[in-house]
Amino acid sequence: MPNRFWRHVCGGRQVVEGSPRCRTCGARDVFDGWRLSMWETARLYHYVYGLNPMGPRRPFADSLFAGMRERCVRCGRKILTLDEQTWRDCPTCEGTGAVWNRPFDEVDAVRRRVAAQWPEAALPWAAR
């Protein structure tokens, strides 16, 4: 489940925290919306790219996929914040935060190129 975050300026710098009160000064922060946890983000990377989200091949894969997706104009963050208690997956981008701007055969070619150089990047249960 996504986590709630609050934004605050404390000591001259902007802080984003998972608590409505600043841990340093105690001031009430401004609700900044819902965001995915690390594990949800990892699952999402696997869903979008069909590759293991962790490991030394990640920079290589990211460089090849760079520019192949455009940020979602509706959510920009993968999920829609309705209020402090409610969130929804973005229906425009399937909760991924972006949409492909290339044909799927080009995307699959990049995926195959990464897997050819880094075989362990392709998770065994993610046969495509």
Secondary structure as UniProt FT lines:
FT   STRAND          3..10
FT   TURN            11..12
FT   STRAND          13..17
FT   TURN            23..25
FT   STRAND          30..35
FT   HELIX           38..49
FT   TURN            56..57
FT   HELIX           58..65
FT   TURN            66..67
FT   STRAND          69..71
FT   STRAND          79..81
FT   STRAND          87..89
FT   TURN            91..95
FT   STRAND          98..100
FT   HELIX           104..117
FT   HELIX           119..121
FT   TURN            124..125
//
